[in-house]
């Protein structure tokens, strides 16, 4: 088996892991109800500052691993039409809009684009500062008029795929001429992002994603799953909610079960295309210790 294929194998059964974890008394605090009467949680600005400090500490980039699984798990990014627009991911013939609530992360991304020294790259990347869990996306990404058109198009049905493609290309050209906005995006990649937002802000954040997607657009999701190794390492005093934890640096993490993900996205209007646990066993080569990682993989589509 090739190295890349190993990223997508099912190394262990999630149900068996669930039984093992829930039968361990030392881990029982993870499943106890959370007392909502607790000290006030950090404000959105404090959350953003915590992530900004995180990126400053890891400014060399060594902490972050290349997402070699991305195009294999989400091959739609390789087969999209010319002029397609992606929010947070990229490829040669598409336009990429990337946002982050951390100025440090955006500065790092800009430096990566600059050092690429490829002239065709810079004009395809548009980076902007934004916290999608607290604010509406800027109007230049999808104006009110275009959002209204999205709603109208959801009532129209097209049977000819080539006709659909021609319409999209004509619409893209018209938007470039009128410059009212970018016209929305065809893909939205939400990769290890939603878990950093408090659970109570997630529905509004997903509705924002839905609002800027074109009809038929895809939201590609991957994030921390329930019973992941990192969840089980948190001590009781790090709990800030049910399945929500606060790290010592002030950044937070939520661990998803499939039912929660399904409810969040279908409740915001998306159709579910794929949703499953991704269970990967890896080895710490320094210590020789096996690690069981759990992620949730999903694809959701905005109705036509």
C-alpha positions in Angstrom: 0.0 0.0 0.0 1.3 3.4 -0.9 2.1 6.0 1.7 -0.7 8.3 0.6 -3.3 5.6 0.6 -2.5 4.9 4.3 -4.1 8.2 5.2 -7.5 6.9 4.2 -7.6 3.4 5.6 -9.8 2.3 8.5 -7.2 1.2 11.0 -9.7 0.4 13.8 -13.4 0.2 14.5 -14.9 3.3 16.1 -17.6 1.4 18.0 -15.0 -0.8 19.6 -13.0 2.3 20.7 -16.2 3.8 22.1 -16.9 0.7 24.2 -13.3 0.7 25.5 -13.3 4.3 26.4 -16.7 4.4 28.1 -15.9 1.3 30.1 -12.8 3.0 31.6 -13.7 4.6 35.0 -10.7 6.9 34.8 -12.2 8.6 31.7 -15.8 8.8 33.0 -15.5 12.6 33.5 -15.5 13.2 29.8 -19.1 12.0 29.5 -20.6 13.6 32.6 -23.1 16.5 32.1 -21.4 19.9 32.2 -22.5 22.4 34.8 -23.6 25.5 32.8 -23.3 27.6 35.9 -19.6 28.3 35.4 -17.3 31.4 35.1 -17.8 33.5 32.1 -16.1 32.2 29.0 -13.7 34.2 26.8 -15.2 36.7 24.4 -14.8 36.4 20.7 -11.9 38.9 20.8 -10.2 36.8 23.4 -10.6 33.7 21.3 -9.1 35.5 18.3 -6.2 36.7 20.5 -5.5 33.2 21.7 -5.2 31.9 18.2 -3.1 34.8 17.2 -0.6 34.0 19.9 -0.7 30.4 18.9 0.4 31.2 15.3 3.1 33.5 16.7 4.5 30.6 18.7 4.4 28.4 15.7 5.5 30.9 13.1 8.2 28.7 11.7 5.6 26.4 10.3 7.2 23.2 11.7 4.1 22.5 13.8 1.8 22.2 10.8 1.8 19.2 8.6 1.0 19.1 4.9 -2.6 18.1 4.2 -1.6 15.3 1.8 -5.0 13.7 2.2 -6.9 16.8 1.0 -7.3 16.2 -2.8 -7.8 12.4 -2.3 -10.6 12.9 0.2 -12.1 15.7 -1.8 -11.4 15.0 -5.5 -14.0 17.5 -6.4 -11.3 20.2 -6.0 -9.5 18.6 -8.9 -12.4 18.3 -11.3 -14.1 21.7 -10.9 -14.8 24.0 -13.8 -12.7 27.0 -14.8 -13.5 30.1 -12.8 -14.6 28.0 -9.8 -14.0 29.7 -6.5 -12.9 28.0 -3.3 -13.0 29.5 0.2 -9.9 28.4 2.1 -8.4 25.9 -0.3 -6.8 26.0 -3.8 -5.7 24.6 -7.1 -4.2 26.0 -10.3 -7.2 27.1 -12.3 -9.4 28.4 -9.5 -9.5 31.4 -7.3 -8.9 31.0 -3.6 -10.4 33.1 -0.8 -8.8 32.3 2.6 -9.8 33.8 5.9 -8.6 33.5 9.5 -9.3 35.4 12.7 -5.5 35.5 13.3 -3.4 38.3 11.7 -0.3 36.2 12.3 -1.8 33.3 10.2 -2.6 35.6 7.3 0.8 37.1 7.4 2.4 33.7 7.3 0.2 32.7 4.3 1.2 35.9 2.5 4.9 35.1 3.0 4.3 31.6 1.6 2.7 33.1 -1.5 5.6 35.6 -1.9 8.3 33.0 -1.6 6.6 30.7 -4.1 8.0 33.1 -6.7 5.4 32.0 -9.2 3.7 34.9 -10.9 0.5 33.0 -11.6 -0.1 32.3 -7.9 -0.4 35.7 -6.3 -3.4 36.9 -8.3 -5.4 33.7 -7.4 -5.1 34.1 -3.6 -7.2 36.6 -1.7 -6.6 36.6 2.0 -8.8 38.5 4.5 -9.1 38.8 8.3 -12.4 37.4 9.5 -14.0 35.4 12.3 -16.9 33.5 10.7 -18.3 32.4 14.0 -19.2 36.0 15.0 -19.8 38.0 11.9 -21.5 37.9 8.5 -19.2 37.3 5.5 -18.2 40.6 3.8 -20.6 41.8 1.0 -17.8 41.7 -1.6 -17.8 37.9 -1.3 -21.6 37.6 -1.9 -23.8 40.6 -2.0 -27.5 40.7 -1.0 -28.5 40.7 -4.6 -26.5 37.6 -5.4 -27.8 35.8 -2.3 -31.3 36.5 -3.5 -30.4 35.0 -6.9 -29.1 31.9 -5.1 -32.5 31.5 -3.5 -34.3 31.9 -6.8 -32.0 29.4 -8.6 -32.7 26.8 -5.9 -36.2 26.6 -7.4 -35.0 26.0 -10.9 -34.0 22.6 -12.2 -31.6 22.0 -15.1 -31.3 18.6 -16.7 -28.4 19.4 -19.1 -25.0 19.4 -17.4 -23.4 21.3 -20.2 -26.0 23.9 -20.1 -25.3 24.3 -16.3 -21.6 24.7 -17.1 -22.3 27.4 -19.7 -24.5 29.3 -17.3 -21.9 29.3 -14.6 -19.2 30.5 -16.9 -21.5 33.3 -18.3 -22.5 34.3 -14.7 -18.8 34.4 -13.7 -17.9 36.7 -16.7 -20.9 39.0 -15.9 -19.8 39.3 -12.3 -16.3 40.3 -13.3 -17.7 43.0 -15.6 -20.3 44.3 -13.0 -17.9 43.9 -10.0 -20.8 43.8 -7.6 -19.1 41.0 -5.7 -17.3 37.7 -6.3 -20.6 36.0 -6.8 -20.2 33.6 -4.0 -18.1 30.4 -4.0 -18.4 26.9 -5.4 -16.6 25.2 -2.6 -16.1 25.9 1.1 -13.4 23.9 2.9 -13.9 23.7 6.6 -10.9 21.8 7.7 -10.1 21.6 11.5 -11.8 25.0 11.9 -15.3 24.6 13.3 -14.0 22.8 16.4 -12.2 26.0 17.4 -15.5 27.9 17.8 -17.8 27.5 20.9 -20.6 25.1 20.2 -23.3 27.8 20.7 -21.8 29.8 17.8 -21.5 26.9 15.4 -25.0 27.1 13.9 -24.7 30.8 13.0 -21.2 30.1 11.5 -22.6 27.3 9.3 -25.5 29.4 8.1 -22.9 32.0 7.0 -21.1 29.3 5.0 -24.4 28.3 3.5 -25.2 31.9 2.5 -22.1 32.4 0.4 -22.2 29.1 -1.4 -23.7 29.0 -4.8 -26.6 26.6 -5.3 -25.1 23.1 -5.8 -21.9 24.2 -4.1 -20.1 21.9 -1.7 -18.9 22.3 1.8 -16.0 19.9 2.5 -15.6 19.1 6.2 -13.0 17.5 8.4 -12.5 17.9 12.1 -11.8 16.3 15.5 -14.0 13.3 16.3 -15.3 11.9 19.5 -12.8 9.7 21.5 -9.9 11.1 19.6 -6.6 10.6 21.5 -6.3 14.4 22.1 -9.7 14.5 23.7 -8.8 11.8 26.2 -5.7 13.6 27.2 -7.6 16.6 28.6 -7.8 16.8 32.4 -11.2 17.5 34.1 -10.4 21.1 34.8 -10.0 21.8 31.0 -13.6 21.1 30.3 -15.5 24.3 29.3 -18.6 22.4 28.0 -19.9 19.0 27.0 -17.2 17.7 24.7 -15.6 21.2 24.7 -12.2 21.8 26.2 -9.8 24.7 26.7 -6.1 24.3 26.2 -3.6 26.0 28.5 -2.9 28.6 25.8 -6.5 29.7 25.7 -7.5 28.0 22.4 -10.5 25.7 22.5 -11.4 22.4 20.9 -14.7 20.6 20.4 -14.9 16.9 19.5 -17.7 15.9 17.2 -19.9 12.9 16.9 -21.5 12.1 13.6 -25.0 12.9 14.9 -24.0 16.4 16.0 -22.3 17.2 12.6 -25.4 15.9 10.8 -27.8 18.1 12.9 -25.6 21.2 12.5 -25.4 21.0 8.7 -28.8 19.7 7.8 -30.3 22.1 10.2 -28.8 24.9 8.2 -30.2 23.7 4.9 -27.4 21.4 3.6 -27.9 18.0 2.0 -25.7 15.3 3.4 -23.6 13.5 0.8 -20.9 11.8 2.9 -20.4 11.5 6.7 -18.2 9.1 8.5 -15.6 8.6 11.2 -12.0 8.5 9.9 -10.0 6.3 12.3 -6.3 6.3 11.9 -3.6 4.6 14.0 -0.2 6.2 13.9 3.0 5.6 15.8 5.2 8.1 17.6 8.6 7.2 16.2 10.4 8.7 19.1 8.5 6.9 21.8 7.2 4.0 19.9 3.7 4.7 21.3 0.6 3.9 19.2 -1.9 6.7 18.8 -5.5 6.3 17.8 -6.8 9.4 16.0 -10.4 10.0 15.2 -11.7 12.6 12.7 -15.1 13.3 11.2 -15.2 13.5 7.4 -18.1 15.0 5.6 -19.4 16.4 2.4 -22.5 18.6 2.3 -24.2 20.3 -0.6 -26.3 23.4 -0.9 -29.5 22.4 -2.7 -29.9 23.5 -6.4 
